[in-house]
Amino acid sequence: MSQVNNLKQLAASYLGIEQTFGTVASTLYRAYPVGGSVAIELSQTEAENENQSIYLHDYKSPVRGLMGGSVKMNFYLRPHATAFSGSNTRSDHYLQQIMKAGFGGHQANSGSFVGASATTTSLPVNDTSRLAVGQYAIFSSSVGREVAMVIDITTGSISVTPALSAAPVSGSMVVNMDNFYPTETNTNSLTFQHAQAQDSTLQWQMTGCKVNALNLKLERDAIMTVEAELDVKSWSTGSLGLSTAVGTDVLESPMVMKGATILLQPTTTTTRTHYPLESVSVKTNLGNEYLEELGGVEGATGVMRTGQRMFSEVTAKFRVDTARDVQWADQTALQLHCFVPYTNSSGQLREVVVGMPTCIMVGKPKMMDEGGRLVMEVTLRGKLNTLCSSQTTELGRSPLTLAVG
């Protein structure tokens, strides 16, 4: 037995959604958390052995019970390096796995192409089956690429909101995105593996992991990040044969929160007018819980969603705008879309979108001191999406949609 020096940030990680709860996922994706952000805490209950003895200080070794633990890690929020255009096949990746495990819903497909006679809100496309009501997609026009939500699909045509700044030309691309949204039920569990690169005995495998939290950090002039918190049901450690060879990160370069277009306007407004925000934070109530039992995998049968009606809450800060007081008093239905662009090394525009298509202000807007300036802070809570023509699908009525593409 000897002590070793080890650099925490030098490591390899893998994750994937399990097909059977508590059984290692059949497909594991090489994952790239923020260096040094992985924090693993493993545990096992120990019941005190109070067996009778003739001696007062005869302490008995405790009896081991159920395994458990937690994992916390951060990921940069970014799309696949290859855009899901009409010419490319969509690809699976590690960020999809953890986001789908938490939210429950995931919509992604190859892109499409715009047909003739498109307008700023109605677009003929060559393959509507690749799109879904409630999702975001990227459209091209004479003013460049813009993001909009698909609110209706008919034979050979889609409707979008907010209106594009110009009508796309015939033959232009519709770039699809990974869209994540909450579902009524969620039984997803994860396998997570982590291996330190400098010592093959420092390896961990955790199964039956449920996603407790996915917190979005969208801070000005900082890389957009999602903070993930997992509960662990079963684990093993030691020399597990996990590879620490050089891998390839299939996602785009990290994206800084800058150049964003923010829409915070009544649901009846269909145009896009940027509304300056100084900060925005997003909280989600995933409501994923274990189904506990006397048998199963470490005392659990699987994962289910309990949750509550309020799934998403956004706190936004901006310069004083007394019209927001009126909207709060009138309980005006609002829509919030946060479009964050990124131009990659090939000059291609990529996007991250956080959308609450229908939301309402809760609590009277607050006046706050910000370095001697008077600013306003509001709290918005997501409601069922009323922008879409139909709310029969979970994506079509989602209170919050996160899209990367």
C-alpha positions in Angstrom: 0.0 0.0 0.0 1.5 3.3 -1.1 0.3 6.9 -1.8 0.4 8.3 -5.3 0.2 11.7 -6.9 -2.7 12.2 -9.3 -4.0 15.1 -11.3 -7.8 15.1 -11.0 -8.4 16.8 -14.4 -6.6 14.2 -16.4 -9.3 11.6 -16.9 -11.6 9.9 -19.4 -15.4 9.6 -19.0 -18.2 7.6 -20.6 -22.0 7.7 -20.3 -25.1 6.3 -21.9 -28.8 5.6 -21.3 -29.5 2.2 -19.9 -31.8 -0.2 -21.7 -32.4 -2.1 -18.4 -32.3 -0.2 -15.1 -29.0 -0.8 -13.2 -27.4 -2.7 -16.2 -24.5 -1.1 -18.0 -25.8 0.7 -21.1 -25.3 -1.2 -24.3 -23.8 1.9 -26.0 -21.5 4.2 -24.0 -20.4 7.5 -25.5 -17.0 9.1 -24.7 -17.9 12.2 -22.7 -16.1 15.4 -22.1 -17.1 17.2 -18.9 -15.4 20.4 -18.0 -11.9 19.4 -16.8 -11.8 18.8 -13.0 -15.6 19.3 -12.6 -16.4 15.6 -12.0 -17.1 15.1 -8.3 -18.0 11.5 -7.2 -19.2 10.6 -3.8 -20.0 6.9 -3.2 -21.7 5.5 -0.2 -23.1 2.3 1.4 -25.3 2.2 4.4 -23.9 0.6 7.5 -26.3 -0.7 10.1 -25.0 -0.8 13.7 -24.5 -4.3 15.0 -25.8 -4.2 18.6 -25.4 -8.0 19.3 -25.2 -8.7 23.0 -21.7 -8.9 24.6 -20.4 -9.3 28.2 -18.0 -6.4 27.5 -19.0 -2.7 27.5 -16.6 -1.6 24.7 -17.0 -4.6 22.5 -17.9 -2.7 19.3 -19.1 -4.9 16.5 -18.4 -4.2 12.9 -21.4 -2.6 11.2 -23.4 -4.6 8.6 -23.3 -3.3 5.1 -26.6 -2.3 3.4 -27.6 -0.5 0.2 -25.1 1.2 -2.1 -25.7 4.8 -3.2 -23.9 8.0 -4.0 -23.9 11.1 -6.2 -22.0 12.6 -9.1 -21.8 16.2 -10.1 -20.2 17.5 -13.3 -20.4 20.3 -15.7 -20.7 20.2 -19.5 -20.3 23.0 -22.0 -23.5 23.5 -23.9 -22.8 23.1 -27.6 -24.1 21.3 -30.7 -22.6 18.4 -32.7 -19.7 19.5 -34.8 -21.6 18.4 -37.9 -24.8 20.4 -38.5 -28.0 18.4 -39.0 -28.6 19.8 -42.5 -30.6 18.3 -45.3 -27.4 16.7 -46.6 -26.2 15.2 -43.3 -27.4 12.4 -41.2 -28.1 13.3 -37.5 -25.5 11.9 -35.1 -25.8 10.7 -31.5 -23.5 12.0 -28.8 -22.9 12.2 -25.1 -24.6 15.5 -24.4 -27.8 14.1 -25.9 -27.7 11.2 -23.5 -27.5 13.2 -20.3 -30.0 15.8 -21.4 -32.5 13.2 -22.6 -32.1 11.3 -19.4 -33.0 14.4 -17.4 -35.7 16.0 -19.6 -37.2 12.8 -20.9 -37.9 14.1 -24.4 -35.5 14.5 -27.4 -36.3 15.5 -31.0 -33.6 15.4 -33.6 -33.3 14.5 -37.3 -31.6 15.4 -40.5 -32.5 18.8 -42.0 -34.5 19.7 -45.0 -34.7 22.1 -47.9 -37.1 25.1 -48.5 -39.3 25.0 -51.6 -40.5 27.8 -53.8 -42.7 30.7 -52.6 -41.7 30.7 -49.0 -42.8 33.6 -46.8 -41.4 34.8 -43.4 -43.9 32.5 -41.5 -44.9 29.8 -44.0 -42.3 27.6 -45.7 -42.8 24.7 -48.1 -40.1 22.1 -47.3 -39.1 18.9 -49.2 -39.5 16.6 -46.1 -41.8 17.6 -43.3 -41.4 14.3 -41.5 -37.9 15.4 -40.3 -39.5 18.2 -38.3 -42.0 18.3 -35.4 -44.4 20.8 -34.0 -42.9 22.6 -31.0 -39.2 22.3 -32.1 -36.7 25.0 -33.0 -34.8 24.9 -36.3 -32.4 27.2 -38.2 -33.5 28.9 -41.5 -31.4 30.7 -44.1 -32.4 33.9 -45.9 -30.9 37.1 -47.4 -30.3 38.4 -43.9 -28.4 35.3 -42.8 -29.4 32.4 -40.6 -32.2 32.8 -38.0 -33.9 30.4 -35.5 -37.7 30.0 -35.3 -40.1 27.5 -33.7 -42.2 25.2 -35.9 -45.8 25.8 -34.8 -47.7 23.9 -37.5 -47.0 21.2 -40.1 -49.3 20.5 -43.0 -48.7 18.5 -46.2 -45.4 19.8 -47.6 -45.3 23.0 -45.5 -44.5 24.3 -42.1 -45.4 27.5 -40.2 -42.9 29.2 -37.8 -42.8 31.9 -35.2 -41.4 34.4 -34.6 -41.5 35.6 -38.2 -38.2 35.4 -40.0 -36.7 38.8 -41.0 -36.8 37.7 -44.7 -38.3 34.9 -46.6 -35.9 32.0 -47.3 -35.1 31.4 -51.0 -36.0 28.2 -52.7 -33.3 25.5 -52.1 -32.0 27.0 -48.9 -31.3 24.7 -46.0 -33.4 24.0 -42.9 -30.9 23.0 -40.3 -32.3 20.7 -37.6 -31.4 20.9 -33.9 -31.2 18.7 -30.9 -34.4 19.7 -29.0 -34.9 18.6 -25.4 -38.2 18.9 -23.6 -39.9 17.5 -20.5 -42.2 14.5 -20.8 -45.1 13.4 -18.6 -43.2 10.2 -17.7 -39.5 9.6 -17.6 -37.9 6.2 -16.9 -34.4 6.9 -18.2 -31.4 5.9 -16.1 -27.7 6.4 -17.0 -24.5 4.5 -16.7 -21.5 6.7 -16.0 -17.9 5.6 -16.0 -14.8 7.7 -15.0 -11.1 6.8 -15.2 -8.1 8.8 -14.0 -5.5 8.8 -16.6 -2.4 8.5 -14.4 -3.5 5.4 -12.4 -5.4 2.4 -13.8 -6.7 1.5 -10.3 -8.6 4.8 -10.0 -11.7 3.9 -12.0 -15.4 4.1 -11.3 -18.5 2.6 -12.8 -21.9 3.8 -11.7 -25.2 2.3 -12.9 -28.9 3.1 -12.2 -28.1 6.8 -12.2 -31.0 9.2 -12.2 -30.6 12.9 -13.2 -31.6 15.1 -10.3 -30.8 18.5 -11.8 -29.7 20.2 -15.1 -29.0 23.8 -14.3 -28.2 26.1 -17.2 -25.5 28.8 -16.6 -26.0 31.5 -19.2 -23.7 34.2 -17.9 -22.5 37.2 -19.9 -19.1 36.7 -21.5 -18.8 33.2 -20.1 -19.0 29.8 -21.7 -22.5 28.4 -21.6 -22.6 25.5 -19.2 -25.0 22.9 -17.9 -24.4 21.7 -14.3 -25.6 18.1 -14.0 -26.3 16.3 -10.7 -26.9 12.6 -10.6 -27.9 10.1 -7.9 -26.1 6.7 -8.1 -27.8 3.4 -7.3 -25.0 0.8 -7.8 -21.2 1.1 -8.3 -17.9 -0.6 -8.6 -14.3 0.7 -8.3 -10.8 -0.4 -9.0 -9.1 -1.6 -12.2 -12.1 -1.9 -14.5 -10.3 -1.9 -17.8 -11.7 1.5 -18.9 -9.6 3.1 -21.6 -7.9 6.4 -21.1 -6.6 6.6 -24.7 -6.9 9.9 -26.6 -10.5 10.3 -27.8 -12.3 12.7 -30.2 -14.8 15.2 -28.9 -17.6 15.2 -31.5 -19.1 18.5 -30.3 -18.5 22.0 -31.6 -16.1 24.3 -29.8 -17.4 25.9 -26.5 -19.7 28.9 -27.0 -19.5 32.1 -25.1 -22.7 33.9 -24.1 -22.5 37.0 -26.4 -24.4 38.4 -29.3 -27.7 36.9 -28.1 -31.1 37.9 -29.4 -33.7 38.0 -26.7 -37.4 38.1 -27.3 -39.6 38.8 -24.2 -43.0 39.8 -25.6 -46.7 38.9 -25.4 -47.6 35.6 -27.0 -49.8 37.6 -29.5 -46.7 39.3 -30.9 -45.3 37.5 -34.0 -42.4 39.8 -34.9 -38.9 39.6 -33.5 -37.6 42.6 -31.6 -34.6 42.2 -29.4 -35.2 43.0 -25.7 -31.9 43.7 -23.8 -31.4 41.6 -20.7 -28.5 42.0 -18.4 -28.7 38.5 -16.9 -30.9 35.4 -17.2 -30.9 32.2 -15.1 -32.9 29.0 -15.7 -34.1 26.5 -13.2 -35.8 23.2 -13.9 -37.9 20.9 -11.8 -37.1 17.5 -13.2 -38.9 15.5 -10.5 -37.0 12.2 -11.3 -37.3 9.7 -8.4 -36.4 6.1 -7.7 -39.0 3.4 -7.4 -37.9 1.8 -4.1 -38.5 -1.8 -3.1 -37.1 -4.6 -0.9 -35.4 -6.3 -3.9 -34.3 -4.9 -7.2 -31.0 -3.1 -7.9 -29.8 -1.9 -4.5 -33.4 -1.5 -3.4 -34.8 0.1 -6.5 -36.8 -1.1 -9.5 -36.2 1.9 -11.8 -36.9 5.6 -12.2 -40.1 7.5 -12.6 -41.1 11.2 -12.9 -43.2 12.7 -10.1 -42.5 16.4 -10.3 -44.9 19.2 -10.0 -46.8 21.6 -12.3 -44.1 24.2 -12.3 -41.3 22.7 -14.5 -39.3 25.8 -15.5 -38.5 29.1 -13.9 -36.4 32.0 -15.3 -35.1 35.0 -13.5 -34.3 37.9 -15.7 -32.7 41.3 -14.9 -32.9 44.5 -17.1 -33.2 48.2 -17.1 -36.4 49.6 -15.5 -39.4 49.1 -17.7 -42.7 50.0 -16.0 -44.6 48.2 -18.8 -43.6 45.0 -17.0 -45.5 46.1 -13.9 -48.6 46.4 -16.0 -48.0 42.9 -17.6 -47.6 41.4 -14.1 -50.8 43.1 -12.9 -52.7 41.9 -15.9 -51.1 38.4 -15.9 -50.2 38.9 -19.5 -49.1 35.7 -21.3 -45.5 36.2 -22.5 -43.1 34.3 -24.7 -39.3 34.1 -24.0 -36.8 33.0 -26.6 -33.1 33.3 -26.0 -31.1 32.8 -29.3 -27.3 32.6 -28.8 -25.3 32.4 -32.0 -21.8 31.1 -32.6 -19.7 31.2 -35.7 -17.3 28.3 -36.0 -13.9 28.1 -37.6 -15.6 27.3 -41.0 -17.7 30.5 -40.8 -20.9 28.5 -40.2 -23.5 29.9 -37.8 -24.5 27.5 -34.9 -27.1 28.3 -32.2 -28.1 27.5 -28.7 -31.8 28.3 -27.8 -33.6 28.4 -24.5 -37.3 28.9 -25.0 -40.3 29.3 -22.8 -43.0 29.8 -25.5 -45.7 30.7 -23.0 -44.9 32.0 -19.6 -46.2 34.4 -17.0 -44.6 36.7 -14.4 -44.9 35.5 -10.8 -44.3 38.0 -8.0 -44.3 41.8 -8.6 -41.2 43.0 -10.5 -38.4 44.0 -8.1 -36.4 47.2 -8.2 -32.8 46.5 -7.4 -29.5 48.4 -7.0 -26.9 47.4 -9.6 -23.7 49.4 -9.0 -25.7 52.6 -8.4 -28.2 51.9 -11.2 -31.8 51.0 -10.7 -32.7 47.8 -12.5 -35.7 45.5 -12.6 -35.8 41.8 -11.9 -38.7 39.5 -12.8 -39.4 35.8 -12.3 -41.1 34.0 -15.2 -42.6 30.5 -14.9 -43.3 28.3 -17.9 -46.9 27.4 -18.9 -48.1 24.9 -21.6 -47.1 26.2 -25.0 -49.9 28.0 -26.7 -48.0 29.2 -29.8 -48.4 25.8 -31.5 -51.4 24.9 -33.5 -51.8 21.6 -31.5 -50.9 20.7 -28.0 -51.5 17.0 -28.5 -47.8 16.1 -28.4 -45.5 16.7 -25.4 -43.1 18.7 -27.5 -46.0 20.8 -28.9 -47.1 21.8 -25.4 -43.7 21.9 -23.7 -43.2 24.7 -21.1 -39.5 24.8 -21.8 -37.4 23.7 -24.8 -33.6 23.7 -25.0 -32.3 23.4 -28.5 -28.7 23.1 -29.8 -27.8 22.9 -33.4 
